[in-house]
Amino acid sequence: MKSEVMGVGTPLSKKDLKELLQETKETLAVDVKFNSGDRTFSHLDLWNLQKRQKSAMAMRRRLM
């Protein structure tokens, strides 16, 4: 097990400090596709949720 831990009070070396403060270039995700229409919670989604809950409860009852 490693006994050395870098805590809050441990000073950083100049090399580590320079690496942490180095500016990186920002990249843009141009090929990302977004859904144009926001999906809403419909009555079918509610039905599926209730159906899954019923089967999960039945499985729990069988285990007892």
MDAnalysis code that builds the backbone (N, CA, C; Angstrom):
import MDAnalysis as mda
import numpy as np

u = mda.Universe.empty(192, n_residues=64, atom_resindex=np.repeat(np.arange(64), 3), trajectory=True)
u.add_TopologyAttr("name", ["N", "CA", "C"] * 64)
u.add_TopologyAttr("resid", np.arange(1, 65))
u.add_TopologyAttr("resname", ["MET", "LYS", "SER", "GLU", "VAL", "MET", "GLY", "VAL", "GLY", "THR", "PRO", "LEU", "SER", "LYS", "LYS", "ASP", "LEU", "LYS", "GLU", "LEU", "LEU", "GLN", "GLU", "THR", "LYS", "GLU", "THR", "LEU", "ALA", "VAL", "ASP", "VAL", "LYS", "PHE", "ASN", "SER", "GLY", "ASP", "ARG", "THR", "PHE", "SER", "HIS", "LEU", "ASP", "LEU", "TRP", "ASN", "LEU", "GLN", "LYS", "ARG", "GLN", "LYS", "SER", "ALA", "MET", "ALA", "MET", "ARG", "ARG", "ARG", "LEU", "MET"])
u.atoms.positions = np.array([
    [0.842, -1.174, 0.000],
    [0.000, 0.000, 0.000],
    [0.891, 1.242, 0.000],
    [0.469, 2.247, -0.720],
    [1.251, 3.460, -0.839],
    [1.073, 4.316, 0.414],
    [2.175, 4.739, 0.993],
    [2.089, 5.536, 2.219],
    [2.244, 7.030, 1.944],
    [2.722, 7.396, 0.772],
    [2.889, 8.807, 0.446],
    [1.597, 9.356, -0.154],
    [1.104, 10.416, 0.428],
    [-0.119, 11.042, -0.048],
    [0.163, 12.511, -0.261],
    [-0.266, 13.034, -1.406],
    [-0.072, 14.451, -1.698],
    [-1.257, 15.208, -1.123],
    [-1.075, 15.864, -0.018],
    [-2.157, 16.562, 0.658],
    [-2.281, 18.006, 0.209],
    [-3.081, 18.746, 0.936],
    [-3.330, 20.146, 0.610],
    [-2.086, 20.985, 0.870],
    [-1.353, 20.680, 1.920],
    [-0.200, 21.477, 2.295],
    [1.071, 21.136, 1.553],
    [1.056, 20.125, 0.686],
    [2.255, 19.725, -0.028],
    [2.543, 20.711, -1.157],
    [3.752, 21.300, -1.181],
    [4.062, 22.259, -2.246],
    [4.271, 21.560, -3.598],
    [3.878, 22.257, -4.663],
    [4.040, 21.741, -6.020],
    [5.379, 22.195, -6.586],
    [5.950, 21.352, -7.403],
    [7.179, 21.762, -8.069],
    [6.831, 22.710, -9.215],
    [7.853, 23.425, -9.701],
    [7.614, 24.377, -10.784],
    [7.120, 23.668, -12.042],
    [7.629, 22.468, -12.291],
    [7.225, 21.703, -13.472],
    [5.746, 21.317, -13.389],
    [5.325, 20.830, -12.197],
    [3.930, 20.448, -12.009],
    [3.011, 21.660, -12.104],
    [3.417, 22.781, -11.529],
    [2.619, 23.995, -11.572],
    [2.458, 24.494, -13.000],
    [3.527, 24.439, -13.782],
    [3.471, 24.887, -15.169],
    [2.531, 23.987, -15.972],
    [2.575, 22.685, -15.707],
    [1.714, 21.740, -16.410],
    [0.237, 21.969, -16.077],
    [-0.052, 22.284, -14.814],
    [-1.431, 22.526, -14.400],
    [-1.997, 23.823, -14.975],
    [-1.142, 24.819, -15.131],
    [-1.598, 26.131, -15.591],
    [-1.512, 26.303, -17.103],
    [-1.077, 25.281, -17.806],
    [-0.931, 25.371, -19.256],
    [-2.314, 25.447, -19.914],
    [-2.445, 26.362, -20.852],
    [-3.710, 26.555, -21.550],
    [-3.843, 25.522, -22.666],
    [-5.019, 24.923, -22.767],
    [-5.280, 23.957, -23.828],
    [-6.267, 24.549, -24.812],
    [-6.161, 24.140, -26.057],
    [-7.057, 24.653, -27.086],
    [-8.406, 23.956, -26.982],
    [-9.453, 24.714, -27.223],
    [-10.813, 24.189, -27.147],
    [-11.186, 23.565, -28.489],
    [-11.811, 22.419, -28.437],
    [-12.270, 21.771, -29.664],
    [-13.787, 21.794, -29.703],
    [-14.316, 21.900, -30.883],
    [-15.766, 21.939, -31.065],
    [-16.246, 20.614, -31.628],
    [-17.349, 20.143, -31.120],
    [-17.958, 18.913, -31.618],
    [-18.943, 19.309, -32.712],
    [-18.478, 19.299, -33.950],
    [-19.323, 19.750, -35.058],
    [-20.195, 18.629, -35.613],
    [-19.849, 17.362, -35.341],
    [-20.613, 16.267, -35.904],
    [-21.660, 15.706, -34.947],
    [-21.948, 16.417, -33.861],
    [-22.946, 15.965, -32.900],
    [-24.327, 16.321, -33.414],
    [-25.234, 15.356, -33.360],
    [-26.607, 15.592, -33.815],
    [-27.526, 15.690, -32.608],
    [-28.341, 16.722, -32.579],
    [-29.298, 16.920, -31.504],
    [-30.687, 16.575, -32.013],
    [-31.534, 16.096, -31.106],
    [-32.928, 15.860, -31.472],
    [-33.611, 17.205, -31.638],
    [-34.244, 17.395, -32.774],
    [-34.896, 18.675, -33.016],
    [-36.160, 18.805, -32.169],
    [-36.875, 17.705, -31.962],
    [-38.087, 17.756, -31.157],
    [-37.855, 17.140, -29.799],
    [-38.216, 17.869, -28.759],
    [-38.063, 17.327, -27.413],
    [-39.155, 16.296, -27.169],
    [-38.754, 15.129, -26.681],
    [-39.695, 14.058, -26.413],
    [-40.404, 14.345, -25.093],
    [-41.704, 14.190, -25.086],
    [-42.475, 14.408, -23.875],
    [-42.875, 13.077, -23.268],
    [-43.248, 13.112, -22.019],
    [-43.676, 11.918, -21.297],
    [-45.128, 11.650, -21.676],
    [-45.355, 10.576, -22.428],
    [-46.702, 10.293, -22.932],
    [-47.381, 9.227, -22.089],
    [-48.625, 8.929, -22.434],
    [-49.379, 7.916, -21.706],
    [-48.785, 6.520, -21.919],
    [-48.129, 6.294, -23.072],
    [-47.480, 4.999, -23.301],
    [-46.259, 4.810, -22.397],
    [-45.539, 5.900, -22.138],
    [-44.401, 5.826, -21.226],
    [-44.860, 5.486, -19.810],
    [-45.963, 6.100, -19.390],
    [-46.513, 5.807, -18.071],
    [-46.966, 4.355, -17.995],
    [-47.610, 3.861, -19.037],
    [-48.071, 2.480, -19.073],
    [-46.884, 1.514, -18.965],
    [-45.811, 1.787, -19.701],
    [-44.623, 0.940, -19.641],
    [-43.991, 0.950, -18.247],
    [-43.950, 2.118, -17.605],
    [-43.419, 2.204, -16.250],
    [-44.228, 1.351, -15.282],
    [-45.549, 1.486, -15.362],
    [-46.407, 0.722, -14.466],
    [-46.288, -0.771, -14.741],
    [-46.158, -1.151, -16.001],
    [-46.022, -2.563, -16.360],
    [-44.734, -3.137, -15.772],
    [-43.631, -2.389, -15.868],
    [-42.358, -2.859, -15.329],
    [-42.397, -2.952, -13.807],
    [-43.091, -2.026, -13.153],
    [-43.185, -2.055, -11.699],
    [-43.960, -3.276, -11.240],
    [-45.023, -3.622, -11.937],
    [-45.828, -4.779, -11.555],
    [-45.006, -6.053, -11.652],
    [-44.244, -6.211, -12.701],
    [-43.464, -7.430, -12.853],
    [-42.341, -7.496, -11.819],
    [-41.772, -6.359, -11.461],
    [-40.717, -6.341, -10.457],
    [-41.280, -6.725, -9.090],
    [-42.482, -6.254, -8.780],
    [-43.097, -6.601, -7.497],
    [-43.436, -8.087, -7.460],
    [-43.895, -8.635, -8.566],
    [-44.214, -10.051, -8.620],
    [-42.955, -10.900, -8.435],
    [-41.847, -10.470, -8.992],
    [-40.597, -11.204, -8.835],
    [-40.138, -11.175, -7.384],
    [-40.338, -10.038, -6.705],
    [-39.949, -9.947, -5.301],
    [-40.808, -10.862, -4.441],
    [-42.096, -10.956, -4.770],
    [-42.981, -11.821, -4.006],
    [-42.579, -13.291, -4.161],
    [-42.141, -13.671, -5.347],
    [-41.732, -15.060, -5.585],
    [-40.477, -15.429, -4.810],
    [-39.608, -14.446, -4.588],
    [-38.360, -14.724, -3.881],
    [-38.580, -14.927, -2.389],
    [-39.649, -14.378, -1.862],
    [-39.889, -14.474, -0.407],
    [-40.462, -15.812, -0.026],
])
